[in-house]
């Protein structure tokens, strides 16, 4: 029953195709034409402006300066000869015309699946000789190709195209080149056929010999004989389809008979049309009609065989679910990266990262989130490449850093140039900061800044943090402001960096979730430990900035267990007590302080108030730093200040509590 129904449906559909297509051909007067030395040019070629039906649109020639030009796929070629006897014509890549060191254009890909047009396959990629150009990130010591009988086996250098960071090679092959067959440090630039399928390939040819072949061009076939009309092709293929069906019915098993009746006759008919009329209107009309007929037949067959389909489908669904569970972390990152494609940072392949860093030759530093290496982009642009460690395999910190600084452009925030994510290999590419981090200077007795420069750096840091809080569509809280995360460029302009702990929140939110409470000991705000001090908000970054200001002013870490006197161990408490005594005239010892140092200390003490609502905003901090020291008032006394002896003890208790919390997290 299914055989007779399906066969009748197939024949009915093919008959409809024959009826619809046979009358689609049109006749038109198609005059011949000439261009330069090419005379009596006719079908399948046409000139621009010829009547519809003359030649093929893909074979339209443009005559410029007595040269016939044809466009095939994305390439532009000169037609140098036409042979109607062999049904071929000869073309030369126009991009090679005026170059002293020619290679095919890298953005021109006309050969990936062979030269094809709506008329026919013009060039079979596996029957001609190809010249393949590749670029490598390192010079090849072994220039023997990985191919065997299919090519010359030698990578030939193209010295006129090579640089100190990129080495160009060429090799010849009769096997259509595939990426998997070249050296791991190399990638394809472009490729071009040489001569014709009847010409012997240039074995072990040098680049200069290959250039001669390229300038000579290669041959391309006509689409098909002009004598094969649509009506003739349809009738021929119908006869072949019926013959195929009769042969299968009489000489095959029941399974083969069922397949031949259901789908085989349609596929055989389509293959026949494809052989005689590849990618013409006839071919696509047959594809559309057979697809519609096969959908109906598939529904019938599926209804009868569903009992044999659902069980395997259930097994495949279960296996797919298990695979999805194992890949959920990587898939989450990939989904996020797809949303980032419209943003400015460039996504690099891991091989690009290897080339940029010179195989990770120069290490700049090591942090809690991975190692940082110096790299160089084309154009001698220095960058810093942060390779994220295996502990970040869930991708949370990676997503946080890319989403936070991927679209930020501010003079005091480090710029993200690009990123890489391949399986578990992830990297972030930043602009290179040649002066390093701020901690190398403020804690050094040999590289101290002037007070004016120190105030300028403090203002730059404050503006960068304020931009994160107020200048973006989403409020960005850094949660890890400290000297190590402030980088300096050649002009000592400060830039806020390292957004591994940063979080994004709507700007109208006055507090953030409890889960965000983490940071670096010594800079973490009190409310990150206990909500008794207030809610976690942008004021938490203000606290960290205040601790940074005090370290910049004092030229020492806030907690110094090696201080000469115990009362000087905790610098914020020590400087607060001396500043308040100086105001009331009660100075027990010599206390000489520069006015900029005094301003930085007063602003820092305002920022480290225990209650978050007592601290200023970053915009208010900028106003304080831009003003003179005379207009600043001393802030209220922090709870740990007062008695210097008690403050030290209280400080040690706080540090112990912070350490315990850090370990638990």
C-alpha positions as CSV (number, residue, x, y, z in Angstrom):
1,X,0.0,0.0,0.0
2,X,2.7,2.5,0.9
3,X,4.7,1.6,-2.2
4,X,1.9,2.3,-4.6
5,X,0.8,5.5,-2.9
6,X,4.3,6.9,-2.7
7,X,5.2,5.9,-6.2
8,X,2.0,7.6,-7.6
9,X,2.7,10.7,-5.5
10,X,6.3,10.9,-6.8
11,X,5.3,10.4,-10.5
12,X,2.5,13.0,-10.1
13,X,4.9,15.5,-8.6
14,X,7.6,14.9,-11.2
15,X,5.0,15.3,-14.0
16,X,4.0,18.7,-12.4
17,X,7.6,19.8,-12.5
18,X,7.8,18.8,-16.2
19,X,4.7,20.8,-17.0
20,X,5.7,23.9,-15.0
21,X,9.3,24.1,-16.2
22,X,9.0,23.1,-19.8
23,X,7.4,26.5,-20.7
24,X,9.8,28.7,-18.7
25,X,12.4,28.9,-21.5
26,X,12.3,32.1,-23.5
27,X,13.8,32.9,-26.8
28,X,15.6,36.2,-27.5
29,X,17.8,37.6,-30.2
30,X,21.3,37.4,-28.8
31,X,23.9,39.1,-30.9
32,X,27.6,38.2,-30.6
33,X,30.1,40.9,-29.5
34,X,33.8,41.6,-29.2
35,X,36.2,43.0,-26.6
36,X,39.8,43.6,-27.5
37,X,41.4,40.5,-29.0
38,X,38.4,38.4,-28.1
39,X,36.1,38.2,-31.2
40,X,32.6,36.7,-31.8
41,X,31.8,36.3,-28.1
42,X,28.4,34.5,-27.6
43,X,26.4,32.3,-25.2
44,X,27.0,31.4,-22.4
45,X,28.5,34.9,-22.2
46,X,26.5,38.2,-22.3
47,X,27.3,41.9,-22.3
48,X,25.7,44.3,-19.9
49,X,22.4,45.5,-21.4
50,X,21.8,42.4,-23.5
51,X,18.1,41.2,-23.7
52,X,16.9,38.9,-20.9
53,X,17.5,35.3,-21.8
54,X,20.8,36.0,-23.6
55,X,23.6,34.0,-21.9
56,X,23.8,33.6,-18.2
57,X,23.9,36.4,-15.6
58,X,26.9,34.9,-13.9
59,X,28.8,35.0,-17.3
60,X,28.2,38.8,-17.9
61,X,31.4,40.4,-19.2
62,X,32.4,44.1,-18.7
63,X,34.8,45.5,-21.4
64,X,37.2,48.1,-19.9
65,X,40.3,49.2,-21.8
66,X,39.9,46.4,-24.3
67,X,40.0,43.9,-21.4
68,X,37.0,41.5,-20.8
69,X,36.3,41.3,-17.0
70,X,34.2,38.7,-15.3
71,X,33.1,38.4,-11.7
72,X,33.1,34.8,-10.2
73,X,31.9,34.6,-6.6
74,X,33.9,37.4,-4.9
75,X,36.8,37.4,-7.4
76,X,37.4,39.8,-10.3
77,X,39.2,38.2,-13.3
78,X,40.4,39.1,-16.9
79,X,39.2,36.7,-19.6
80,X,42.2,36.1,-21.9
81,X,40.8,33.3,-24.1
82,X,37.6,31.5,-25.0
83,X,37.4,28.1,-26.6
84,X,33.9,27.1,-27.7
85,X,35.4,23.8,-29.0
86,X,36.4,22.7,-25.5
87,X,33.7,24.6,-23.7
88,X,36.3,26.4,-21.6
89,X,37.6,29.9,-21.1
90,X,40.9,31.1,-19.5
91,X,41.0,33.8,-16.7
92,X,43.6,35.7,-14.8
93,X,43.1,37.1,-11.3
94,X,42.9,40.9,-11.8
95,X,44.4,41.5,-8.3
96,X,47.8,40.2,-9.6
97,X,48.0,42.8,-12.4
98,X,50.1,45.5,-10.8
99,X,51.7,43.9,-7.7
100,X,55.5,43.2,-7.5
101,X,54.9,40.6,-4.8
102,X,51.5,39.1,-5.7
103,X,49.3,36.8,-3.7
104,X,45.5,36.3,-4.0
105,X,43.5,38.7,-1.8
106,X,42.9,37.3,1.7
107,X,39.3,38.5,1.8
108,X,38.6,36.8,-1.5
109,X,37.3,33.3,-1.1
110,X,36.1,32.0,-4.5
111,X,37.5,28.5,-4.2
112,X,36.2,27.0,-0.9
113,X,33.7,24.8,-2.7
114,X,35.0,25.2,-6.2
115,X,34.1,27.9,-8.6
116,X,30.3,27.7,-9.0
117,X,27.6,29.6,-10.7
118,X,23.9,29.2,-11.3
119,X,24.7,27.4,-14.5
120,X,27.1,24.6,-13.5
121,X,30.1,23.7,-11.5
122,X,32.8,25.7,-13.2
123,X,35.9,24.2,-11.5
124,X,36.2,20.9,-9.6
125,X,38.4,21.7,-6.6
126,X,40.0,18.2,-6.5
127,X,41.1,17.9,-10.1
128,X,43.4,20.9,-10.5
129,X,46.6,22.1,-8.9
130,X,46.2,24.7,-6.1
131,X,48.7,27.2,-4.8
132,X,48.0,27.7,-1.1
133,X,49.4,30.7,0.9
134,X,49.7,30.4,4.7
135,X,51.0,32.7,7.4
136,X,52.8,31.4,10.5
137,X,53.5,33.1,13.8
138,X,57.0,31.6,13.9
139,X,59.6,30.7,11.3
140,X,59.3,27.0,10.3
141,X,62.5,25.0,10.9
142,X,61.0,22.0,9.2
143,X,59.5,23.2,5.9
144,X,58.3,19.7,4.8
145,X,54.5,19.7,4.3
146,X,52.2,17.3,6.2
147,X,50.7,16.3,2.8
148,X,52.0,13.2,1.0
149,X,51.1,12.2,-2.5
150,X,48.6,15.1,-3.0
151,X,51.2,18.0,-3.1
152,X,54.8,19.0,-3.6
153,X,55.5,18.5,0.1
154,X,57.5,21.7,0.6
155,X,56.6,25.0,2.3
156,X,58.3,27.7,0.1
157,X,58.9,31.1,1.9
158,X,57.4,34.3,0.5
159,X,60.1,36.7,1.8
160,X,58.6,39.8,0.3
161,X,55.4,39.3,2.3
162,X,57.0,38.2,5.6
163,X,57.7,40.3,8.7
164,X,59.5,39.7,11.9
165,X,56.2,38.5,13.5
166,X,54.5,36.9,10.6
167,X,56.1,34.5,8.1
168,X,54.3,33.7,4.8
169,X,54.8,30.4,2.9
170,X,53.3,28.8,-0.2
171,X,52.9,25.2,-1.3
172,X,51.2,23.4,-4.2
173,X,48.7,20.6,-4.0
174,X,46.2,18.7,-6.1
175,X,44.1,18.1,-3.0
176,X,41.8,20.9,-2.0
177,X,43.6,22.4,1.1
178,X,42.0,21.9,4.5
179,X,43.0,23.7,7.7
180,X,43.7,20.5,9.6
181,X,46.6,19.6,7.4
182,X,48.9,22.6,8.0
183,X,51.3,23.3,10.9
184,X,49.6,24.3,14.2
185,X,51.2,27.7,14.3
186,X,49.9,28.6,10.8
187,X,46.7,29.6,9.2
188,X,45.5,30.0,5.6
189,X,45.7,33.3,3.8
190,X,44.4,32.5,0.4
191,X,44.6,30.0,-2.5
192,X,44.3,30.0,-6.2
193,X,44.3,27.3,-9.0
194,X,47.2,27.0,-11.4
195,X,46.7,26.2,-15.1
196,X,44.0,23.5,-15.9
197,X,43.3,20.0,-14.9
198,X,45.3,18.8,-17.9
199,X,48.5,20.7,-17.0
200,X,51.1,18.9,-14.8
201,X,51.5,20.6,-11.4
202,X,54.7,22.6,-10.7
203,X,56.3,20.1,-8.2
204,X,58.6,21.8,-5.7
205,X,58.2,25.1,-7.4
206,X,59.6,28.2,-5.9
207,X,57.4,31.3,-5.2
208,X,58.8,32.9,-8.3
209,X,57.7,29.9,-10.5
210,X,54.3,29.9,-8.9
211,X,53.9,33.6,-9.6
212,X,54.5,32.8,-13.3
213,X,51.7,30.2,-13.2
214,X,49.3,32.7,-11.4
215,X,50.0,35.4,-14.0
216,X,49.2,32.9,-16.7
217,X,45.8,32.1,-15.2
218,X,43.6,29.0,-15.2
219,X,40.8,27.5,-17.2
220,X,37.1,27.4,-16.3
221,X,34.4,25.3,-17.8
222,X,31.2,26.4,-19.5
223,X,28.0,25.7,-17.5
224,X,26.6,23.1,-19.9
225,X,25.8,22.5,-23.5
226,X,23.3,25.0,-25.0
227,X,21.6,22.2,-26.8
228,X,20.2,20.7,-23.5
229,X,16.8,22.3,-23.1
230,X,14.7,22.1,-20.0
231,X,12.2,19.9,-21.8
232,X,14.9,17.5,-23.0
233,X,16.4,17.3,-19.5
234,X,13.0,16.7,-17.8
235,X,12.0,13.9,-20.2
236,X,15.4,12.2,-19.9
237,X,15.4,12.3,-16.1
238,X,11.8,11.0,-15.9
239,X,12.8,8.0,-18.0
240,X,15.9,7.3,-15.8
241,X,13.8,7.7,-12.6
242,X,11.3,5.1,-13.9
243,X,14.1,2.8,-14.9
244,X,15.6,3.1,-11.4
245,X,12.3,2.3,-9.8
246,X,11.7,-0.8,-11.9
247,X,15.1,-2.1,-11.2
248,X,14.8,-1.7,-7.5
249,X,11.3,-3.3,-7.4
250,X,12.4,-6.4,-9.3
251,X,15.8,-7.0,-7.8
252,X,15.9,-5.6,-4.2
253,X,14.9,-6.6,-0.7
254,X,11.7,-5.2,0.8
255,X,13.7,-2.5,2.7
256,X,15.4,-1.3,-0.5
257,X,12.0,-1.4,-2.3
258,X,10.4,0.7,0.4
259,X,13.2,3.3,0.3
260,X,13.3,3.4,-3.5
261,X,9.6,4.0,-3.6
262,X,9.4,6.6,-0.8
263,X,12.5,8.7,-1.5
264,X,14.9,6.9,-3.9
265,X,13.0,7.8,-7.1
266,X,12.9,11.5,-6.1
267,X,16.6,11.6,-5.2
268,X,17.5,9.8,-8.4
269,X,15.5,12.3,-10.5
270,X,17.1,15.3,-8.6
271,X,20.6,13.9,-9.1
272,X,19.9,13.6,-12.8
273,X,18.7,17.2,-13.1
274,X,21.7,18.3,-11.1
275,X,24.0,16.6,-13.6
276,X,22.5,18.3,-16.6
277,X,21.4,21.6,-15.1
278,X,23.3,22.5,-12.0
279,X,21.8,25.5,-10.0
280,X,19.6,26.8,-12.8
281,X,15.9,27.8,-12.4
282,X,15.0,24.3,-13.4
283,X,17.2,22.8,-10.7
284,X,15.7,25.0,-7.9
285,X,12.2,24.4,-9.1
286,X,12.8,20.6,-9.0
287,X,14.2,21.0,-5.5
288,X,11.2,22.9,-4.3
289,X,8.7,20.5,-5.8
290,X,10.4,17.4,-4.6
291,X,10.8,18.8,-1.1
292,X,7.0,19.4,-0.9
293,X,6.2,15.9,-2.2
294,X,8.8,14.3,0.2
295,X,7.3,16.1,3.2
296,X,3.9,14.5,2.5
297,X,5.5,11.1,2.0
298,X,7.6,11.5,5.2
299,X,4.5,12.1,7.3
300,X,2.9,8.9,5.9
301,X,6.1,6.8,6.5
302,X,6.7,8.3,9.9
303,X,3.2,7.5,11.0
304,X,3.7,3.9,10.2
305,X,7.2,3.6,11.6
306,X,6.9,5.8,14.7
307,X,7.2,2.8,17.0
308,X,10.8,2.3,15.8
309,X,11.6,6.0,16.1
310,X,10.4,7.1,19.5
311,X,12.6,4.7,21.5
312,X,15.9,5.8,19.8
313,X,14.8,9.4,20.1
314,X,14.3,9.0,23.8
315,X,17.8,7.6,24.2
316,X,19.3,10.4,22.1
317,X,17.4,12.9,24.2
318,X,18.8,11.5,27.4
319,X,22.4,11.5,26.0
320,X,22.0,15.0,24.8
321,X,20.8,16.1,28.2
322,X,23.8,14.5,29.9
323,X,26.1,16.2,27.4
324,X,24.4,19.5,28.1
325,X,24.9,19.1,31.8
326,X,28.7,18.6,31.4
327,X,28.9,21.6,29.0
328,X,26.7,24.0,31.0
329,X,29.6,26.2,32.2
330,X,31.2,26.6,28.8
331,X,27.8,27.2,27.2
332,X,27.0,29.9,29.6
333,X,30.1,31.8,28.7
334,X,29.6,31.3,25.0
335,X,26.0,32.6,25.2
336,X,27.3,35.7,27.0
337,X,30.0,36.2,24.4
338,X,27.5,36.1,21.6
339,X,25.7,39.0,23.2
340,X,29.1,40.9,23.3
341,X,29.8,40.6,19.6
342,X,28.5,44.1,18.9
343,X,30.9,45.7,21.4
344,X,34.3,47.0,20.7
345,X,36.7,44.4,22.3
346,X,38.0,41.8,19.8
347,X,37.6,38.1,20.4
348,X,40.9,36.3,19.8
349,X,41.5,32.6,19.2
350,X,43.9,30.9,21.6
351,X,46.4,30.5,18.8
352,X,46.3,34.3,18.4
353,X,47.0,34.8,22.1
354,X,50.0,32.5,21.8
355,X,51.3,34.5,18.9
356,X,50.6,37.9,20.6
357,X,52.5,36.9,23.7
358,X,55.3,35.1,21.8
359,X,54.4,31.8,23.5
360,X,54.1,33.5,26.9
361,X,57.7,34.6,26.8
362,X,57.6,37.7,29.1
363,X,55.7,37.4,32.4
364,X,54.7,40.7,34.0
365,X,53.2,39.4,37.2
366,X,51.1,36.9,39.1
367,X,47.8,37.6,40.8
368,X,45.0,35.8,42.5
369,X,43.2,35.5,39.1
370,X,46.1,34.2,37.0
371,X,49.3,35.3,35.3
372,X,49.9,38.4,33.3
373,X,52.1,38.4,30.2
374,X,53.4,41.2,27.9
375,X,52.3,40.9,24.3
376,X,52.3,42.8,21.0
377,X,49.5,43.4,18.5
378,X,50.1,44.2,14.8
379,X,51.4,47.7,14.4
380,X,53.8,47.3,17.4
381,X,51.0,48.0,20.0
382,X,52.0,46.7,23.4
383,X,49.3,44.9,25.5
384,X,49.0,43.0,28.7
385,X,47.5,39.6,28.5
386,X,45.9,38.1,31.7
387,X,45.5,34.3,31.5
388,X,42.8,33.3,33.9
389,X,43.6,30.3,36.2
390,X,41.7,27.0,36.3
391,X,40.0,28.1,39.5
392,X,37.8,30.4,37.3
393,X,36.4,27.5,35.3
394,X,32.8,28.5,36.0
395,X,33.3,31.7,34.1
396,X,31.8,34.1,36.6
397,X,34.8,36.3,37.0
398,X,35.5,36.2,33.3
399,X,32.0,37.3,32.5
400,X,32.2,40.0,35.2
401,X,35.4,41.5,33.9
402,X,34.4,41.5,30.2
403,X,30.9,42.9,30.8
404,X,32.2,45.5,33.3
405,X,35.0,47.1,31.2
406,X,34.1,45.9,27.7
407,X,32.2,49.1,26.9
408,X,34.0,51.5,29.2
409,X,36.0,54.3,27.7
410,X,37.5,56.7,30.3
411,X,41.0,58.1,30.8
412,X,41.2,56.8,34.3
413,X,39.9,53.2,33.7
414,X,42.0,50.6,32.0
415,X,40.8,49.7,28.5
416,X,39.9,46.1,27.5
417,X,41.4,45.5,24.0
418,X,40.1,41.9,23.6
419,X,39.5,38.6,25.1
420,X,39.7,34.8,24.4
421,X,37.5,31.9,25.4
422,X,38.1,28.5,24.0
423,X,36.9,25.6,26.1
424,X,38.6,26.3,29.5
425,X,41.3,28.6,28.1
426,X,40.3,32.2,28.9
427,X,42.3,35.4,28.6
428,X,41.8,39.1,28.8
429,X,43.8,41.6,26.7
430,X,44.4,45.0,28.2
431,X,46.2,48.1,27.1
432,X,49.7,47.9,28.4
433,X,50.6,50.1,31.4
434,X,54.5,50.6,31.2
435,X,54.8,52.2,34.7
436,X,53.2,49.2,36.5
437,X,51.0,49.5,39.6
438,X,50.8,52.4,42.2
439,X,52.1,50.3,45.1
440,X,55.6,50.3,43.6
441,X,55.9,54.0,44.1
442,X,54.0,55.0,47.2
443,X,55.7,52.5,49.4
444,X,59.2,53.2,48.0
445,X,61.6,55.7,49.5
446,X,63.5,56.0,46.2
447,X,60.6,56.6,43.7
448,X,58.4,59.0,45.7
449,X,56.1,61.5,43.8
450,X,56.0,65.2,44.5
451,X,53.0,66.3,46.6
452,X,51.4,68.0,43.6
453,X,51.8,64.9,41.5
454,X,50.4,62.7,44.3
455,X,47.3,65.0,44.5
456,X,46.9,64.7,40.7
457,X,47.1,60.9,40.9
458,X,44.5,60.8,43.7
459,X,42.2,63.0,41.7
460,X,42.5,60.7,38.7
461,X,41.7,57.6,40.7
462,X,38.7,59.4,42.2
463,X,37.4,60.4,38.8
464,X,37.8,56.8,37.5
465,X,35.8,55.4,40.4
466,X,33.2,58.1,40.1
467,X,32.7,57.2,36.5
468,X,32.1,53.6,37.4
469,X,29.5,54.7,40.0
470,X,27.8,57.5,37.9
471,X,29.0,57.5,34.3
472,X,27.7,54.2,33.1
473,X,24.2,53.0,32.3
474,X,24.6,50.4,35.1
475,X,26.2,51.3,38.4
476,X,29.6,49.4,38.6
477,X,30.9,48.6,42.1
478,X,34.6,47.6,42.1
479,X,34.9,46.1,45.6
480,X,38.7,45.8,45.3
481,X,40.2,49.3,45.3
482,X,43.8,49.1,46.4
483,X,47.3,50.3,45.2
484,X,48.0,47.1,43.4
485,X,44.9,47.6,41.2
486,X,45.8,51.1,40.2
487,X,48.0,51.1,37.0
488,X,50.1,53.9,35.6
489,X,50.8,54.8,32.0
490,X,53.9,56.5,30.6
491,X,52.7,59.9,31.9
492,X,51.8,58.4,35.3
493,X,48.1,58.8,34.6
494,X,46.3,56.4,37.0
495,X,43.8,53.9,35.7
496,X,41.5,51.7,37.7
497,X,42.1,48.0,36.8
498,X,41.3,44.4,37.7
499,X,37.5,44.1,37.7
500,X,37.4,40.4,38.8
501,X,35.2,41.2,41.8
502,X,33.1,44.0,40.2
503,X,29.3,43.8,40.1
504,X,26.7,45.6,37.9
505,X,23.6,47.1,39.6
506,X,20.9,49.6,38.5
507,X,22.0,53.2,39.3
508,X,19.0,53.8,41.5
509,X,19.8,50.9,43.8
510,X,21.0,52.2,47.2
511,X,22.3,48.8,48.3
512,X,23.5,45.5,46.9
513,X,23.0,41.8,47.9
514,X,24.8,40.3,50.8
515,X,26.5,37.8,48.5
516,X,28.7,40.5,47.1
517,X,30.5,41.1,50.4
518,X,34.2,40.2,49.7
519,X,37.4,42.1,48.9
520,X,41.0,42.6,50.1
521,X,41.9,42.6,53.8
522,X,42.9,46.1,54.9
523,X,40.6,47.8,52.3
524,X,37.3,46.1,52.8
525,X,34.5,48.3,54.2
526,X,33.0,47.4,57.7
527,X,29.5,46.9,56.2
528,X,30.9,44.1,54.1
529,X,31.5,42.2,57.4
530,X,28.5,43.3,59.4
531,X,25.3,45.1,58.4
532,X,25.4,46.9,61.7
533,X,27.7,49.4,60.0
534,X,25.2,50.0,57.1
535,X,24.3,48.5,53.8
536,X,26.8,47.5,51.0
537,X,26.7,50.2,48.3
538,X,28.9,52.5,46.3
539,X,30.1,53.9,49.7
540,X,32.0,50.6,50.1
541,X,34.3,51.6,47.3
542,X,34.6,55.1,49.0
543,X,35.9,53.4,52.1
544,X,38.5,51.4,50.1
545,X,39.6,54.7,48.4
546,X,39.9,56.4,51.8
547,X,42.3,53.7,53.0
548,X,44.2,54.1,49.7
549,X,44.5,57.9,50.2
550,X,45.9,57.4,53.7
551,X,48.6,55.0,52.3
552,X,49.4,57.5,49.6
553,X,49.7,60.4,52.1
554,X,51.8,58.4,54.6
555,X,54.0,56.6,52.2
556,X,53.4,53.4,54.2
557,X,50.9,50.7,54.7
558,X,48.1,51.6,57.1
559,X,49.0,48.7,59.4
560,X,52.7,48.5,60.0
561,X,53.8,46.0,62.6
562,X,57.4,47.1,62.2
563,X,56.8,50.7,63.3
564,X,59.2,52.2,65.8
565,X,56.5,52.9,68.3
566,X,53.5,50.8,69.0
567,X,51.2,53.9,68.9
568,X,52.3,54.4,65.2
569,X,51.4,50.9,64.0
570,X,48.0,51.8,62.7
571,X,48.5,54.9,60.6
572,X,44.8,56.2,60.3
573,X,44.5,56.3,64.1
574,X,47.9,57.9,64.6
575,X,47.4,60.6,62.0
576,X,43.8,61.4,63.2
577,X,45.0,61.9,66.8
578,X,47.8,64.2,65.7
579,X,45.6,66.2,63.4
580,X,43.0,66.8,66.1
581,X,45.7,67.8,68.6
582,X,47.3,70.2,66.1
583,X,43.9,71.9,65.6
584,X,43.5,72.6,69.3
585,X,47.2,73.5,69.8
586,X,47.9,70.4,71.9
587,X,51.0,68.9,70.1
588,X,53.1,66.8,72.3
589,X,55.9,66.1,69.8
590,X,57.2,67.6,66.5
591,X,54.5,67.1,63.9
592,X,55.5,68.6,60.5
593,X,53.0,67.8,57.8
594,X,52.7,69.2,54.2
595,X,49.4,70.9,53.4
596,X,48.7,68.3,50.5
597,X,49.5,65.5,52.9
598,X,47.1,67.0,55.4
599,X,44.4,67.4,52.7
600,X,44.8,63.7,51.6
601,X,44.6,62.6,55.2
602,X,41.5,64.6,56.0
603,X,39.7,63.4,52.9
604,X,40.8,59.8,53.6
605,X,39.5,60.0,57.2
606,X,36.1,61.3,55.9
607,X,36.0,58.3,53.5
608,X,36.7,55.7,56.2
609,X,33.9,56.6,58.6
610,X,32.5,53.4,60.1
611,X,28.9,54.1,59.1
612,X,28.4,54.1,55.4
613,X,25.9,57.0,55.4
614,X,28.6,59.2,57.1
615,X,31.0,58.9,54.1
616,X,30.9,61.3,51.2
617,X,30.1,60.2,47.6
618,X,32.9,60.0,45.1
619,X,31.7,63.2,43.4
620,X,32.0,65.0,46.8
621,X,35.4,63.4,47.3
622,X,36.5,65.0,43.9
623,X,35.3,68.4,45.1
624,X,37.4,68.0,48.4
625,X,40.5,67.0,46.5
626,X,40.1,69.9,44.0
627,X,39.6,72.4,46.9
628,X,42.3,73.9,49.2
629,X,43.1,72.4,52.6
630,X,41.8,75.4,54.5
631,X,38.2,74.7,53.6
632,X,38.2,71.1,54.9
633,X,36.8,70.3,58.3
634,X,38.0,67.4,60.4
635,X,35.6,64.5,60.2
636,X,33.9,62.8,63.2
637,X,36.1,60.5,65.2
638,X,36.1,56.9,63.8
639,X,35.3,54.3,66.5
640,X,38.9,52.9,66.5
641,X,40.5,56.3,67.1
642,X,40.8,58.1,70.4
643,X,43.2,56.4,72.7
644,X,46.1,55.3,70.5
645,X,46.9,52.4,72.7
646,X,43.3,51.0,72.6
647,X,43.1,51.7,68.8
648,X,45.9,49.3,68.1
649,X,44.3,46.6,70.0
650,X,41.0,47.2,68.4
651,X,42.6,47.2,65.0
652,X,44.2,43.8,65.6
653,X,40.8,42.4,66.6
654,X,39.2,43.8,63.4
655,X,42.0,42.3,61.3
656,X,41.5,38.9,62.9
657,X,37.8,39.0,62.2
658,X,38.4,39.9,58.6
659,X,40.8,37.0,58.2
660,X,38.3,34.6,59.6
661,X,35.6,35.8,57.2
662,X,38.0,35.6,54.3
663,X,38.8,32.0,55.1
664,X,35.1,31.0,55.5
665,X,34.3,32.5,52.1
